[in-house]
Amino acid sequence: KALIKVCSFRLSANNAMQHAYAKGLSEQGANAHEYAAYLKLLKERAEYATKRLNEMRGVRCVAPRGAFYAFPQVVEKGPWKSDKEFILQLLEEEGVRVVNGSGFGMKPADVFFRVVTLPGIEVQDEAYTLMDKFMRRHLH
């Protein structure tokens, strides 16, 4: 339990967990069906996230390929001077937590942000509905 707790402190899996995942995946054998079903589920969730984000006013998102997250960008001029202003206002007003893209090397003024695509469709739907409302309110 303690190792899992320590490994959960970061935004992504640490080195020890990556090795454990690789070992488990390489020994899938009898679990090939479950593995394929899980990959299909993850792909559907990523596709849903991309679709919802691209339907949103002022947001553009390239579909993730092999990742559990996406990096959408606010492409329409809004009141935010940086990605941090955007994510903090979104959190304060709608309770939706995303991560600023500048934390991953993007320029703050380009207003990229990171979303995780792992949650189920119902959870994503709720978050993207709130985010869409936020974008419509702030982009004129």
C-alpha positions as CSV (number, residue, x, y, z in Angstrom):
1,K,0.0,0.0,0.0
2,A,2.8,2.4,0.9
3,L,4.6,1.9,-2.5
4,I,1.3,2.5,-4.4
5,K,0.7,5.7,-2.3
6,V,4.3,7.0,-3.1
7,C,3.8,6.2,-6.7
8,S,0.6,8.1,-6.8
9,F,2.2,11.4,-5.7
10,R,3.1,12.4,-9.3
11,L,1.1,13.4,-12.3
12,S,2.4,10.3,-14.2
13,A,3.8,7.0,-13.3
14,N,7.3,7.1,-11.8
15,N,10.1,4.8,-13.0
16,A,9.4,1.9,-10.7
17,M,5.7,1.8,-11.7
18,Q,6.6,2.0,-15.4
19,H,8.8,-1.1,-15.0
20,A,6.1,-2.9,-13.1
21,Y,3.5,-2.0,-15.9
22,A,5.9,-3.2,-18.6
23,K,6.5,-6.5,-16.8
24,G,2.7,-7.1,-16.4
25,L,2.0,-6.2,-20.0
26,S,4.7,-8.4,-21.4
27,E,3.3,-11.4,-19.4
28,Q,-0.3,-10.9,-20.5
29,G,-0.7,-14.4,-22.0
30,A,-4.1,-15.6,-20.8
31,N,-5.2,-12.0,-20.2
32,A,-4.8,-11.0,-23.9
33,H,-8.6,-10.6,-24.3
34,E,-8.9,-8.3,-21.2
35,Y,-5.8,-6.3,-22.3
36,A,-7.3,-5.7,-25.8
37,A,-10.7,-4.7,-24.2
38,Y,-9.0,-2.3,-21.9
39,L,-7.0,-0.7,-24.7
40,K,-10.2,-0.3,-26.7
41,L,-11.8,1.4,-23.7
42,L,-8.9,3.8,-23.3
43,K,-8.9,4.6,-27.0
44,E,-12.7,5.4,-26.9
45,R,-12.1,7.7,-23.9
46,A,-9.3,9.6,-25.6
47,E,-11.4,9.9,-28.8
48,Y,-14.3,11.2,-26.7
49,A,-12.1,13.8,-25.0
50,T,-10.7,15.0,-28.4
51,K,-14.2,15.2,-29.8
52,R,-15.6,17.3,-26.9
53,L,-12.6,19.6,-26.8
54,N,-12.7,20.3,-30.5
55,E,-16.5,21.0,-30.3
56,M,-15.8,23.7,-27.7
57,R,-15.6,27.3,-28.7
58,G,-12.0,28.6,-28.8
59,V,-10.3,25.2,-28.2
60,R,-8.3,23.1,-30.5
61,C,-7.0,19.6,-29.6
62,V,-4.9,17.1,-31.6
63,A,-5.9,13.5,-30.7
64,P,-3.4,11.9,-28.4
65,R,-1.5,8.9,-29.7
66,G,-0.4,6.4,-27.1
67,A,-0.9,8.7,-24.1
68,F,-3.5,9.0,-21.3
69,Y,-3.7,12.8,-21.7
70,A,-4.2,15.5,-24.3
71,F,-2.8,19.0,-24.8
72,P,-5.6,21.2,-26.0
73,Q,-4.9,24.9,-26.7
74,V,-7.2,28.0,-26.3
75,V,-6.9,29.4,-29.8
76,E,-9.4,32.2,-29.5
77,K,-8.5,35.4,-27.6
78,G,-9.8,35.4,-24.1
79,P,-9.2,37.4,-21.0
80,W,-6.3,35.2,-19.9
81,K,-2.7,36.4,-20.3
82,S,-1.3,33.0,-19.5
83,D,-2.2,29.3,-19.2
84,K,-2.0,29.6,-15.4
85,E,-4.6,32.4,-15.4
86,F,-6.8,30.2,-17.5
87,I,-6.6,27.0,-15.4
88,L,-7.0,28.9,-12.1
89,Q,-10.1,30.7,-13.3
90,L,-11.6,27.5,-14.7
91,L,-11.0,25.8,-11.4
92,E,-12.4,28.7,-9.3
93,E,-15.5,29.1,-11.5
94,E,-16.4,25.6,-12.5
95,G,-14.4,23.3,-10.2
96,V,-12.7,21.7,-13.3
97,R,-9.0,20.9,-12.7
98,V,-6.6,20.8,-15.7
99,V,-2.9,21.4,-15.7
100,N,-1.1,24.4,-17.3
101,G,0.9,23.5,-20.4
102,S,3.8,25.7,-19.3
103,G,4.5,23.0,-16.7
104,F,5.4,20.7,-19.7
105,G,7.5,23.2,-21.6
106,M,4.8,25.1,-23.6
107,K,4.9,28.9,-23.6
108,P,2.5,30.4,-21.0
109,A,1.0,32.9,-23.4
110,D,0.1,30.1,-25.9
111,V,-2.5,28.9,-23.3
112,F,-2.0,25.1,-23.7
113,F,-3.4,22.9,-20.9
114,R,-3.3,19.2,-20.2
115,V,-6.3,17.0,-19.6
116,V,-6.3,13.4,-18.6
117,T,-8.4,11.1,-20.8
118,L,-8.6,8.1,-18.3
119,P,-11.9,9.0,-16.6
120,G,-15.0,7.3,-17.9
121,I,-17.3,9.1,-20.4
122,E,-19.8,10.2,-17.8
123,V,-17.1,11.9,-15.7
124,Q,-15.5,13.5,-18.8
125,D,-19.0,14.6,-20.1
126,E,-19.6,16.5,-16.8
127,A,-16.2,18.2,-16.9
128,Y,-16.4,19.1,-20.6
129,T,-20.0,20.5,-20.2
130,L,-18.7,22.7,-17.4
131,M,-15.7,23.7,-19.4
132,D,-17.8,24.5,-22.5
133,K,-20.1,26.7,-20.3
134,F,-17.0,28.5,-19.0
135,M,-15.6,29.1,-22.6
136,R,-18.9,30.4,-23.9
137,R,-19.1,32.8,-21.0
138,H,-15.6,34.2,-21.4
139,L,-15.1,34.2,-25.2
140,H,-17.1,36.9,-27.0
